[in-house]
Amino acid sequence: MTTSTGPAGSVVVGVDGSPSARHAVTWAAQQAVAEDRPLVLVHAGPTPAPAGTGWMEAAGVDHHRMATLLKDDARALLDQAAAPVRAAHPELEVHYVVRLGDAREMLLEASAEARLLVVGTRGLGPVRHLLLGSVSSALVKHATCPVVVVRPEPEHADGPARVLAGVAGEPGDAAVLDLAFDLAGSRRLPLRVFHCFWDAVKIAEGARDVAPGEPGLDDEWLVLDRAVRPHADAHPDVEVQLQLTRGMVDERLIRASRDAALVVLGHRRKPFLNELVYGSVAPVVVERSACTVAIVPLGS
């Protein structure tokens, strides 16, 4: 079914025909099934030259016919993306949204009513040489719903995959943990809640992850306990582990992503001095993470 926006509360996924987008569609379909939500496949096709352009008229090109053909091609692309999803999940409600124009604008508009906005790490546009393209980058920074940037699932030789959630001891932690617990529960994965703090002396000594029973860190453990307790009580089926670590949060999260299936963290712009430990780290983590990343918007 092709609609103008898709149902509110859907899992929305951007499709451009790339291998990265195919991974994103698979992830989004699994999540839509797990949460019993509709799946919306979105594609923004190229915009033809405006009607009345001299060379088009001289060549006898029908502008409206060209736009129709471009939309038909887009629907065919979405049919191709949807085929394996329908085969794997015949009960899933699937919608299409097709427009001609800028993909960033289209997906940002879709984020206003979406449950999740899902994209791949690499598209087919002029920035395809970058790990994180311009569309993904814009969504991470400006979408109004959580954005999931999907990478192919890594192999976890050192143990089972997990969800990793970063908390900062701020009010926005509640929204991050809401999503982290939901995703861990729906995907039947354990959850590790991660808090990073700065300790120049210990870092200089090479101490990063906090050892069990290490003294003098009651305040840091309290940050974790206060953040996690209400969510853990509401999700007794989710296995939860708490972790303290020292250093720069982006570097520590990127390292920890090596044995995770998914990293969940918030994004809020902050004054420069507040960015030393917990600042605008989300784009950096998305760019360099070894696994899929979910970004929760926290306002400004």
N, C-alpha and C positions, 0 to 999 in steps of 0.2 A: 504494500500500500504506500503510495506517494502522498505526503502531506506537506503543509507549509512549514510546520515547526516540530511536529511529533508530540506525543502526550507528555504532560508535565510529570516529573518524577522518573523519567526514563533514563536508561544508560545510553548515552550518546557517543558514537564513535566516528571519527573522521576517516574517510576512505579516499585514497588517491591512486590505488593500483600498485603500490610499492610492496615489497616483502615486509617491510616494517609495519605497514598498515594491516597486512593480513594477520600478523601476530596480535595487533591491537584489536582487531575484530574478534579473534578467537578468545582473547582475555575478556573483552566486553560481553560477549555472549555467555561465557561461563558465569560472569558476575550477575548478569540479568536473570539467568535461570536460578542462581542461588538465592537471589532476593525477590524472585517472582515479579519482575518488572519488565516492561517492554524494552526492546532494543531498537534504537534509531540509528540507521546508517546515513551519514551525511557526506555529500560531495559537492564541492564548489568547482564548477567548470569554468573554462576561460571565457572572457567576455568578448563578443565580436565587436568589430569597429562600429561606432555609432552610425545609425541610419543617416543617410544624406552625405556620407563621406564620398568625395568626388571619384576616387578610383574605383570604389565599389559600384557606384552608379554607372560609370563608364563600362565596367566589365559585365554589367547586367546581373550583379549579385543581389539576391533577395535577402535583406537583413533579417527579416522575421523568420524566413525559412532556415537561415543559418543558425539562429538561436534555437529553433526547434530541433535541428539535427544535433546540436551540441548537447541539449538536454536529453535527447534519445541516447546518445553515446554515454552520458553520465548514468542513466538508468541501467544501461547494459552493464556498465562497470559495477554498479551496486548489485545487480542480479548475480554477477560472477562472484562477488564477495559474499553474498548471502547464501549461495548454494551449499557450501559445506556446513554453514551454521544451521540451516534448515534440516540438513541430513542428520546432524548430530543432536539437534534439539527441536524435534518436530512440533513440540508444544509451545515454543517460544513465539511471542507476538513480535513481528518485525515490521518496522516502518522505514520508508525512505524520505529523505529531504534533499532535493536537488535545486541548486540555484547557480546562476552565472555571476561570478564576482570574486571578491577577495575571500579566501578561506578563513583568514583570521577573523574578519568581521562576522562571517557567518557562524563560526563556532563560538565566538564570544557571545553572540546573541543567543545561541542555543543554550549556553551555560546558565542563562537567567532562570530557567525552569527545570534543568536537568538534575538528576541525582548525582551522576558522575559524567565527566567529559573525558573520553579516552582517545589517545593518539599514539602513534608510533614515534620512534626517535629520529627517523630519517625519512624525508619525502622525496619527491621526484622533481622539485623545483630547482632554481639556480643556486640554492645554498645546499645542495645535496652532499657536497664535500664536507660539510660540518656534521658533527655527531648530533647536535641538537639544532634543528632547522628553525627558521624564523616563525613558523606557525606554532610549534611547540613552545618556543620561548615566550611568545606573546600570550599564550594561554596560561602558562605558569604564573606570569606576572599580573594578569588582568582578569582572568575568568572569575565569575561570581559563585561557581560551585567547585567542588574538588576536581582536580585534574590528575589523571593517571597517565604517565608516560611509560609505555610498555617496551621492555626489552625481551628478547627470547629468554626463557627460563634457563638459568645456569645449572650445571651439575653441582651437587653439594657433596663432595667427597668426605668432608669433615663432620657430617651430621645432617639431620633433617633440616629442610628449609623452614624459615620462620618469617613472621612479620616483625619488622623493627620500627618502633615509633620513637621519635625524638621529642622530648619535652624540655621546656625552658624555665619552669617555675613561674609561669605567667597565666593570666586568665584564658588565653587562647589554647592552652593545653587541653581543655575540656573538648573542644571541637576536634583536635587532632586525635585524641583518644577515642572519641565517639566513632570516628571512621576506622581507626586501627582495630578496635575491638570488633566492629561489624565485619570488617574484611577478614580478620583472623577467624572469627566464628563461622562465617559463610564458606570459607575455604578450608576450614578444619586444620588450621596451622597454629602452632604455638606463637605467643607474642612476647617479644623482649622490649621492655620500655627503658629508654636510654636517656640519661641526663649527663651532659658534659659541663665541666666547670674548669676554671683556670687556677692552676697551682704551679707557679713558675719554679719553685724550689724542687718539687717532686718531678716535674717534667724535665728539669735539667739533670736529674738523677736517672732519668730513663723510665720512671714509673708513670704509666698511662692508665690502664684499666685498674680499678680499685680492687685490692685483694680482699677476700672474705675476712671479716673481723678487724680490718684496719681501723685504728682509733682516730678520733678527732673529726669524724665526718657525719655526725648526727644531723646537722642542718641539711646537708646534701641528701641524705637518705630520706629526711622528712619531706623534701620537695617531691621526691618520687612517690612516697607513700600517700601523701595528700592528693596528688594528681590521680593516682591509679585506683585507690580504694573504692570510690563509688562506682567506677566502671567495672572493676573486677567483681563486685557484689552483684551487679546487674548481668554479668556474663559468666556465670559459674562454670560454663562448659569450656571456656578459653583458658588454656595453660599459660600462666604469666610468669615471667622472670624479670627482675629489676637489675639494671646495670648502671654503675657510675664509672665515668672515665674522665681523664684530664686532657686538656688541649683545645685546639680550635675545632669547633663543632663540625664544620664541613669536612675537614680532614678525617675526623674520627668516624663520622657517619659513612663516608665513602669507603673507608677501610672495613667497617662493620658490614657493609652491603655485600661483601664477598661471600658471606655464608647466609644471606637472606634471600627470600623470594620477593620481598616487597618492603620498601622503606616508606614510612608515612611521616610527614612533617608539615608544619605550618609555614606560611609566608606572609610577612608584614614588613613594609618599608619602615626603617628606623633612622634616627639621627646617626651620623657617622660614628661617634664614640661608642654607641650601644652595639655597633656591629662587630666589635672586637671578638666576642665569643658567640653570642646569639644575635645575628643580624640577618641580612638578606642573603641567606645561604642557600635557599631553595634552588635558584637557577644553577648554582655551582654543583650541588649534589645531583640534580637531574642530568647535568652534562657529563658527570664523571662516575656516577653510580654503576656498580656491576650488575644491578638488578632493576626491576621495575620500581618506579617512584610515584607515590601519590602525594599531591600538594594540596593542602587545605587553606583556602583564603581566610585571612584573619582581619581584613580591613587595613586601615592605615594608622 
